[in-house]
């Protein structure tokens, strides 16, 4: 019998994606190393909205040694993470729902008649 072969994962070199803005080093000292990277960020400036902070939409990804990539779209308000979507189709559906809600809200009246005691009957 020979000496058993021990397989060590060696992370690939280079940037994970051409559009990555930031990428982390490979995890060290773990059996299945990975690294994450951050893509573009879009900001919805809500300076005129007294009820909310700006909303950021960011793309994050992680890459395994085998080359598998998992992507995450994160929506956060005021640096507090609120929603994550990992499937592009869900992000598109979310966008369509936001557009439909915005369209509906602009069709609603700007003011509503005040209720009086006569309206209770």
C-alpha positions in Angstrom: 0.0 0.0 0.0 1.1 3.4 -0.9 0.7 6.7 1.0 -2.8 8.1 0.7 -3.1 11.2 -1.5 -4.4 14.3 0.3 -6.2 16.7 -2.0 -5.8 20.4 -1.1 -8.0 22.9 -2.8 -6.0 25.8 -4.3 -8.1 28.8 -5.0 -7.8 30.2 -8.6 -6.0 33.4 -9.1 -7.2 36.6 -10.7 -10.3 38.8 -10.4 -13.6 37.0 -10.2 -15.5 39.3 -12.5 -14.5 42.1 -14.8 -17.1 44.5 -13.3 -16.4 43.7 -9.6 -15.8 46.9 -7.6 -14.4 45.0 -4.6 -13.4 41.5 -4.1 -12.2 39.8 -0.9 -9.3 37.4 -0.5 -10.0 33.7 -0.4 -11.1 32.3 3.0 -8.1 30.8 4.7 -8.0 27.8 6.9 -11.3 26.3 5.8 -12.0 23.1 4.0 -14.0 24.7 1.2 -12.7 28.2 0.7 -14.7 30.9 -1.1 -14.5 34.6 -1.7 -17.1 37.3 -2.2 -17.1 40.3 -4.3 -19.3 43.4 -4.7 -20.6 44.8 -7.9 -22.4 48.0 -8.8 -24.4 50.0 -6.3 -27.4 52.2 -7.2 -28.8 54.7 -4.8 -32.3 56.1 -4.6 -31.9 59.5 -3.1 -34.9 60.3 -0.8 -33.8 63.6 0.6 -37.4 64.9 0.1 -38.9 62.0 2.0 -39.1 62.8 5.7 -40.0 59.1 6.5 -37.0 57.3 5.1 -33.3 57.2 4.4 -31.8 56.6 1.0 -32.2 53.1 -0.4 -29.2 51.3 -1.9 -29.4 48.4 -4.3 -26.2 46.4 -4.4 -25.0 43.2 -6.1 -22.9 40.8 -4.2 -21.5 37.4 -5.3 -19.5 34.6 -3.8 -17.3 32.2 -5.7 -16.3 28.7 -4.7 -13.0 27.1 -5.6 -14.8 25.0 -8.2 -15.8 28.2 -9.9 -19.5 28.2 -8.9 -20.9 31.7 -8.4 -23.9 32.7 -6.3 -25.3 36.2 -6.7 -27.3 38.2 -4.3 -29.2 41.5 -4.9 -29.5 43.4 -1.6 -31.8 46.3 -0.9 -31.1 48.3 2.2 -32.3 51.5 3.8 -30.0 53.6 6.0 -27.3 50.9 6.0 -29.8 48.4 7.5 -30.3 45.3 5.2 -34.0 44.6 4.5 -34.4 42.4 1.5 -32.2 40.0 -0.4 -33.0 38.4 -3.8 -30.9 35.5 -5.1 -32.8 34.9 -8.4 -32.7 37.5 -11.2 -36.3 36.7 -12.1 -37.4 37.6 -8.6 -35.6 41.0 -8.9 -37.4 41.6 -12.2 -40.7 40.7 -10.7 -40.0 43.0 -7.7 -39.2 45.8 -10.1 -42.5 45.2 -12.0 -44.4 45.2 -8.8 -42.8 48.5 -7.7 -43.7 50.1 -11.1 -47.3 48.9 -10.9 -47.6 50.3 -7.3 -46.1 53.6 -8.4 -48.5 53.8 -11.3 -51.5 53.0 -9.1 -50.4 55.5 -6.5 -50.3 58.3 -9.0 -53.9 57.5 -10.1 -55.2 57.9 -6.5 -56.6 61.4 -5.6 -54.2 63.8 -4.0 -56.8 64.7 -1.3 -59.7 62.8 0.1 -62.9 64.5 1.3 -63.1 64.7 5.0 -65.4 62.4 6.8 -68.2 64.0 8.8 -70.7 62.6 11.3 -73.2 62.4 8.4 -70.9 59.9 6.6 -71.2 57.3 9.4 -74.7 56.2 8.5 
